[in-house]
Every structure is written in C-alpha cells, then in structure tokens.
C-alpha cells in the first residue's frame, strides 16, 4: 500500500467531544491538541466516521449514580467491571457535542454509543457486554473496508477497546499516536494499554506517515 492509497480504509475519530477536552467534565490532558492533527488527516480518507458517547442522565458509568462510591472506583454492572466517572457526555448537552474546531464536513457517519442506561460502550464496535453490536462492523465490511486508522480520546479506554475490537474483527488496525491522548486512570494505564495494543499486532504510526 502506498502512503496515499486509502481506498479501502476508514479514519475512525473516537469521542472528540467537549467533555473530554480541557474545561470539560472528564477532561483529558491535551485532548484538544488532537483536533488540528485530525483535521489535517480527514481530507486524505474517502471514508471518515466519528463516535460520540451519548449517555442518558443517571448512566451506570457515573459515580453520582452509585451511593457511597467515588470517582474512579469500580463496581459490578451486570457482571462487567465498570469504572465510575464524572457525569459526562449526557445526550443533548454541550459536553456531548464534538469539539467545535473539529471539521465535521468529511464525516460519513456519526455513531452514538453508551446510550443504554445500564450498559457502557467503550468500543466503537460493541457495547461492553460484547453481545450488543453497534453495527459498525457490517457497515464497514459492506463497503469493502479492510483497514481502520484510529484517533481521538481516550487512548487507554475508547481508543484501546475500539482498536482491539477492530483487530479481532479482521481489520488491519492502526493507531495514530500524535492524534490520541489518554486519561491514564489508573496511573500507568496509557503505557499498559499501548503495550497491549502493540503486542496484539496493532500498528502505532504518526500522522506524518500518512501525509
């Protein structure tokens, strides 16, 4: 594949939303720094899609939904370990909207995830029970996509789970390292999940490799 041949590729932009950027409810350090990098990449791809966390009020992932629990504690949510976060990306709020500087023009699809009150969805492909599909796999395979390039927020959660699922579903998977940022909860999680992605066979590249 040449550097400019993206005919069978998707640029997957994960959760570049106001609440994950500085000033947001669950701000990722430097989260807004990915925006200009992503904007430079989208014109290179014939297909680009974005995900949004789109939670109802009282979502299971919110610490405020669990009496006696604090931020970043974990609970059992229907047999799934759930990290507890600040209330974030509540559907219909400004915090749930894409960062205002992100260019939406090239986007072919915006996928809303985490919409069920009692189930979170880190991955762009599945809810966290891994039984409920978002439909993205079928959409991409129907279009003949074989490669998925992933960017966005946060490295150690939604980027990580999206990348691992893409790989398991048979896509050649890339993470664009200068177009992601991590929340690093618990401390060291970015390093851990990055190592796991490399070990699995996900390719770590920089945006300059694509331009």
Residue, then its C-alpha position, 0 to 999 in steps of 0.5 A: x500500500x502506498x502512503x496515499x492509497x486509502x481506498x479501502x480504509x476508514x479514519x475512525x475519530x473516537x469521542x472528540x467531544x467537549x467533555x473530554x477536552x480541557x474545561x470539560x467534565x472528564x477532561x483529558x490532558x491535551x485532548x484538544x491538541x488532537x483536533x488540528x492533527x485530525x483535521x489535517x488527516x480527514x481530507x486524505x480518507x474517502x471514508x471518515x466516521x466519528x463516535x460520540x458517547x451519548x449517555x442518558x442522565x443517571x448512566x451506570x458509568x457515573x459515580x453520582x449514580x452509585x451511593x457511597x462510591x467515588x470517582x474512579x472506583x469500580x463496581x459490578x454492572x451486570x457482571x462487567x467491571x465498570x469504572x465510575x466517572x464524572x457525569x459526562x457526555x449526557x445526550x443533548x448537552x454541550x459536553x456531548x457535542x464534538x469539539x467545535x474546531x473539529x471539521x465535521x464536513x468529511x464525516x460519513x457517519x456519526x455513531x452514538x454509543x453508551x446510550x443504554x442506561x445500564x450498559x457502557x460502550x467503550x468500543x466503537x464496535x460493541x457495547x461492553x457486554x460484547x453481545x450488543x453490536x453497534x453495527x459498525x462492523x457490517x457497515x464497514x465490511x459492506x463497503x469493502x473496508x479492510x483497514x481502520x486508522x484510529x484517533x481521538x480520546x481516550x487512548x487507554x479506554x475508547x481508543x484501546x477497546x475500539x482498536x482491539x475490537x477492530x483487530x479481532x474483527x479482521x481489520x488491519x488496525x492502526x493507531x495514530x499516536x500524535x492524534x490520541x491522548x489518554x486519561x491514564x486512570x489508573x496511573x500507568x494505564x496509557x503505557x499498559x494499554x499501548x503495550x497491549x495494543x502493540x503486542x496484539x499486532x496493532x500498528x502505532x504510526x504518526x500522522x506524518x506517515x500518512x501525509 
